[in-house]
Amino acid sequence: LLGLTYHQLRALLKKHQI
């Protein structure tokens, strides 16, 4: 579950391009 969240967080950051 933690890994999935981490991946999702990274995807979000990439989408936002922070």
N, C-alpha and C positions, 0 to 999 in steps of 0.2 A: 504493500500500500504506500509506504513511504517513497519507494522508488518511483511509483506512478505519479505521485504528487510532485516529486522533484522534476520529472520529465515534463509534466504539465506546466510547472512554474517556468522552466527553461523555455518551453514553447511560447508561453505568454510573453516572456521577456523578449524573445525574438520577434514576436508579432509587434510588440510595442517598440522594439529596437531601442532599448534604453542603453 
